Amino acid sequence: MPHPMIRLHNIETNEVIDREMTDSEYAEYSQNMEATVNKEAEATAKDTARTALLQRLGITEAEAELLK
């Protein structure tokens, strides 16, 4: 499977080079994407848990903010 492409733009010469990511660039890219997905999943789980707790308590977001 080919790696994603990288676009390099030299502003001084206006030269544009499109090339495939190297193996090390792709490994770093994959790790960053995995970390991003994990952070989004954690945030979604936290929001879901918060919403469930607020429903069990029978209060709104605004009322929960007053408790801080």
C-alpha positions, 0 to 999 in steps of 0.5 A: 500500500502506498504511503500518503503524499507530502507536498513541499512548497519552496516559497522563494522559487515557487517550486512545488514537490509532491512525494510519498512519505518515507517509512519513518515519516509514515510511522510517525504519522500513524502514531500521531493519527492513533493518538488523535483517535484515542484522545477523541474516543476518551473525550467522547466517553467522558462526555457520555459519562457526564451526560449520563451522570447529569441525567441520573442527578436530574440537573442541567449543564447550567446547574452543574456549572453552578456547583463548581 
